[in-house]
Structure formats: structure tokens, C-alpha cells
Amino acid sequence: MGELIFNIKHRDGASAARTGELNLFHGKVSTPVFMPVGTNGTVKALTREDLEEIGFEIILSNTYHLYLRPGTEVIGEAGGLHRFMHWDRNILTDSGGFQVFSLAPFRKITPEGAKFRSHIDGSLHVLSPEKAVEIQTILGSDIQMQLDVCTGWGTEYRDAVKALDITGQWLKRAKKAWLEKRENGYRGLLFSIVQGNFYRDLREKSAALCAEADTPGIAVGGLSVGEPPETYREYLALSASLLPENKPRYVMGIGTPDYILDAIENGIDMFDCVLPTREGRNGRVFTRKGPLSLKKTENRMDFRPIDEECGCKVCRNYSRAYLRHLFKAQEILCSMLASCHNLYFLNRLVLESRRAIEENRFGDFKREFLARFGQME
């Protein structure tokens, strides 16, 4: 395509961790990077100003949800998703495949596409690889994902083979459709997706197909879908080792500090998850010493911030006791403040990871961080 999409800046001396820079239409993105999830064109409980203040250069939105509501005709008339939501930085959109398979009450997968009924009103729709590209082009995505077939933990081998075969066919069709959009002035990038479930030979085959397709970036799908942590780490390492060195690597759907650090250590550049805002809405927040449940009685008279080492606006201005009161009173402000803190926490984690990589001490940083953080409750 001519332009330099991804530049690796520094590699850690003792691991596959690396820092880099993505060159996208709405600006540069430093990596490793955590992307907040704005499913419906908004990161739940946060304003655009909150996201900018924290320092996010890219967020994620969802093709399936925006296609069903408000619809591409609305967003197209608004001039694209950036203008519609008043966000002038980068947006990655997923293809909608995962939602089709997890949310739609009726779905049927054929080589042509995915037929499904809307979880909103039961209306019937067909999502093909070409239509996924079309929708994401109307949205104006800076990075769009190919349509793929998602499989979960425990999928039998023959079903994983079938899903992978269809995903491979869909990749070829998605790339063809995307190249046509590029010829007509679309500036967004297409990422392919490695699938193959938890079968080594299928992962290898899928990674080879993605490398052959030569899309600007490659994502690793089908991880953190119910498998044990040791299986996640095994297939994360395998999948990452199979990817081209010079392309940005994205693991979809991970958001706990331990999983993020494992991904960075294996040379992953991008990750996203709904977890930090979902946890925030449920009154759970990250601290350096591990997750904290605000609703616990022990916080009733605790006037310390969530995390005394945190510099976010929440920790600068509010106490655990106040946040517990808000949660118990079911005040919306608790979701807003807890979600903001959690996203700040994860963004700070990747900022510190970048610094550790640049100083060739990422392994020590990871060990020290996790020794304090412990395991999620």
C-alpha cells in the first residue's frame, strides 16, 4: 500500500515485548495500547473529555450494535462515527461477528454469511464479509476487522475446522471489498483475525492464512473465551509466535492486568476489553494492591482515595467512603467515577510498560507489579 503503517521503536532485551507507533488517519497511536470499548459509540459512563484527559488515542466501537441502532443511514448522514460522537481521535471497529454468535437469538452460518435475528426487535439480517466492510467504511473506522466465525472453549475439532475454513474464505472476500473501498478514497485499515480454537495445527494454519493475506495488521481471536488461564497463556504465546514481526498484533477481548502483561510480554501491541467499565459499574476498582470492592463495610469510614499511588481525578478528589455511599445509594456518579479510575489505571499500566520496555526491564516490571497486585477476586 506504500505508506508505513507500523514502526517498531524498541524491543525489550529479554522478552518479545516491544514499543511501536501506529500511523492512522486520525493520528498516531503509541503501542502497547489498551483501547476502551465504546460499544454503542460511547464508552459507558465516560465523556469524550474524560477519555482525552486520560490520554487515549484510540477507542473501539461495535459494528453489530451500531448497524442495528441507530443504523448506518443515521451515522452516514452525520458524516461518520467520529463526527456523530464528536471524537476526533482514532476508532477501531470489530466486525460484529462475535455479537452475531453471542447475542443473536437466531443465527445460521453459511459460507455466504451469517444470518441472524436482531436481539433488539427480532428483525432478520444477513451479515456477509462484504457487508461488514461496507458498514465499517460508512462508520469511517480507522481500523476495521474482517468478519470471522467465533468459537468458544470446548468446541470440537471438526467444528473448529469448519469455522476456520469459513473464516479463511471470508478473509479473502473482505480484503477484496476493502481494497475496492480504498480505491474510492477510504483511508481505514483492515485487520485479519487468527482463529483455530485451541488446536495447535489450526492456529498455525490460520496464522499462515493471515500472513498470506498481508493485511496491514493481524488480530488474535478466540482467546479469553472461558479457557483456563494456563491454556490462555499457552495459546497466546503460540499465536503471537506465528505472526509476522513487522505488523501490529492485536489480541481481542483482554482487560485484566495479568492478561495484558502476558500479552505485552509476547509481543502483542493492542488489546481491548469491556471489563474496566463493567467492573466500575459494579463497584469494583483496580488498585496497586489488587482489586477493591467499594461496597464492603470496611470502606464506610475509609476516607483514603481508591489508590494512594494513583493520580487520576477521582483519586485526587474523592474517598472510598464517598464512593461506597454513592454505590449503596445507586447514584450514577459512582459508575462514572469508578469507570474513569479503572481506565486511567489500565492506561497507566501500559504507559509504565512502555517505559520498562524502553529501559530493557519489562520482565522485572511485570513480576513486581503482579507480586503486589495479586490475583483477581
Secondary structure as GFF3:
##gff-version 3
##sequence-region A 1 377
A	DSSP	beta_strand	6	11	.	.	.	ID=ss1
A	DSSP	beta_strand	18	24	.	.	.	ID=ss2
A	DSSP	beta_strand	27	31	.	.	.	ID=ss3
A	DSSP	beta_strand	33	36	.	.	.	ID=ss4
A	DSSP	alpha_helix	48	54	.	.	.	ID=ss5
A	DSSP	beta_strand	58	62	.	.	.	ID=ss6
A	DSSP	alpha_helix	63	68	.	.	.	ID=ss7
A	DSSP	alpha_helix	72	78	.	.	.	ID=ss8
A	DSSP	alpha_helix	81	85	.	.	.	ID=ss9
A	DSSP	beta_strand	90	94	.	.	.	ID=ss10
A	DSSP	alpha_helix	97	102	.	.	.	ID=ss11
A	DSSP	beta_strand	107	109	.	.	.	ID=ss12
A	DSSP	beta_strand	114	117	.	.	.	ID=ss13
A	DSSP	beta_strand	124	127	.	.	.	ID=ss14
A	DSSP	alpha_helix	129	139	.	.	.	ID=ss15
A	DSSP	beta_strand	143	145	.	.	.	ID=ss16
A	DSSP	alpha_helix	157	183	.	.	.	ID=ss17
A	DSSP	beta_strand	189	194	.	.	.	ID=ss18
A	DSSP	alpha_helix	200	213	.	.	.	ID=ss19
A	DSSP	beta_strand	217	220	.	.	.	ID=ss20
A	DSSP	alpha_helix	229	241	.	.	.	ID=ss21
A	DSSP	beta_strand	249	251	.	.	.	ID=ss22
A	DSSP	alpha_helix	257	265	.	.	.	ID=ss23
A	DSSP	beta_strand	270	273	.	.	.	ID=ss24
A	DSSP	alpha_helix	275	281	.	.	.	ID=ss25
A	DSSP	beta_strand	284	287	.	.	.	ID=ss26
A	DSSP	beta_strand	290	293	.	.	.	ID=ss27
A	DSSP	three_ten_helix	297	299	.	.	.	ID=ss28
A	DSSP	alpha_helix	313	317	.	.	.	ID=ss29
A	DSSP	alpha_helix	320	328	.	.	.	ID=ss30
A	DSSP	alpha_helix	332	358	.	.	.	ID=ss31
A	DSSP	alpha_helix	362	373	.	.	.	ID=ss32
###
